[in-house]
Amino acid sequence: MLIRFTRLTNDRHRFEIVRDDGSREAHELETRSTLAHDLTHYAVEVEGVLRHSFYGTLASGTRYADLVVEPPEGPEAGQTELVVAMLQGVFNAVDHGGHDPQALFSRIVAGFDALGRERPPWLTAELIGRILERLRSVRGRWRATPFHSTLELEFP
């Protein structure tokens, strides 16, 4: 699946997906609240080789509007959403480094424990390090994307 983020203005972007079967959909979104979340999902799902979370569900044919109303079900999707929520706070600071993957891993594990939720078996400090690198890369590519141009990402 191809994922496209087109910079429209400082505040708006177009989110488009082109599935492997050729079907596509696009939505204009508010950038401030959604871009960090969507790119963090991308980094977590690609690096974690997750296929039953947000992008995997879109790739399988579920419409974006349906996911907004009812998020994907299942343990992987719920765990991914919590990891993304805990990591998207570092999105704007990821360019400056200084994030210790082991410390972030410990904070995320503590968050799962505090909520009484089962920690994802796929979550490791090494994975957090790869996610941070992927985030740094996609954030840099987004920042270099001129207005009315598109950042394209492949989702396996």
Secondary structure in CASP SS format (residue, H / E / C, confidence):
PFRMAT SS
TARGET T0000
AUTHOR 0000-0000-0000
METHOD secondary structure of the structure
MODEL  1
M C 1.00
L E 1.00
I E 1.00
R E 1.00
F E 1.00
T E 1.00
R E 1.00
L C 1.00
T C 1.00
N C 1.00
D C 1.00
R E 1.00
H E 1.00
R E 1.00
F E 1.00
E E 1.00
I E 1.00
V E 1.00
R C 1.00
D C 1.00
D C 1.00
G C 1.00
S C 1.00
R E 1.00
E E 1.00
A E 1.00
H E 1.00
E E 1.00
L E 1.00
E E 1.00
T H 1.00
R H 1.00
S H 1.00
T H 1.00
L H 1.00
A H 1.00
H H 1.00
D H 1.00
L H 1.00
T H 1.00
H H 1.00
Y H 1.00
A H 1.00
V H 1.00
E H 1.00
V H 1.00
E H 1.00
G C 1.00
V C 1.00
L C 1.00
R C 1.00
H C 1.00
S C 1.00
F H 1.00
Y H 1.00
G H 1.00
T H 1.00
L H 1.00
A H 1.00
S C 1.00
G C 1.00
T C 1.00
R C 1.00
Y H 1.00
A H 1.00
D H 1.00
L H 1.00
V H 1.00
V H 1.00
E C 1.00
P C 1.00
P C 1.00
E C 1.00
G C 1.00
P H 1.00
E H 1.00
A H 1.00
G H 1.00
Q H 1.00
T H 1.00
E H 1.00
L H 1.00
V H 1.00
V H 1.00
A H 1.00
M H 1.00
L H 1.00
Q H 1.00
G H 1.00
V H 1.00
F H 1.00
N H 1.00
A H 1.00
V H 1.00
D H 1.00
H H 1.00
G C 1.00
G C 1.00
H C 1.00
D C 1.00
P H 1.00
Q H 1.00
A H 1.00
L H 1.00
F H 1.00
S H 1.00
R H 1.00
I H 1.00
V H 1.00
A H 1.00
G H 1.00
F H 1.00
D H 1.00
A H 1.00
L H 1.00
G C 1.00
R C 1.00
E C 1.00
R C 1.00
P C 1.00
P C 1.00
W C 1.00
L C 1.00
T C 1.00
A H 1.00
E H 1.00
L H 1.00
I H 1.00
G H 1.00
R H 1.00
I H 1.00
L H 1.00
E H 1.00
R H 1.00
L H 1.00
R H 1.00
S H 1.00
V H 1.00
R H 1.00
G H 1.00
R H 1.00
W H 1.00
R H 1.00
A C 1.00
T C 1.00
P C 1.00
F C 1.00
H C 1.00
S C 1.00
T E 1.00
L E 1.00
E E 1.00
L E 1.00
E E 1.00
F C 1.00
P C 1.00
END
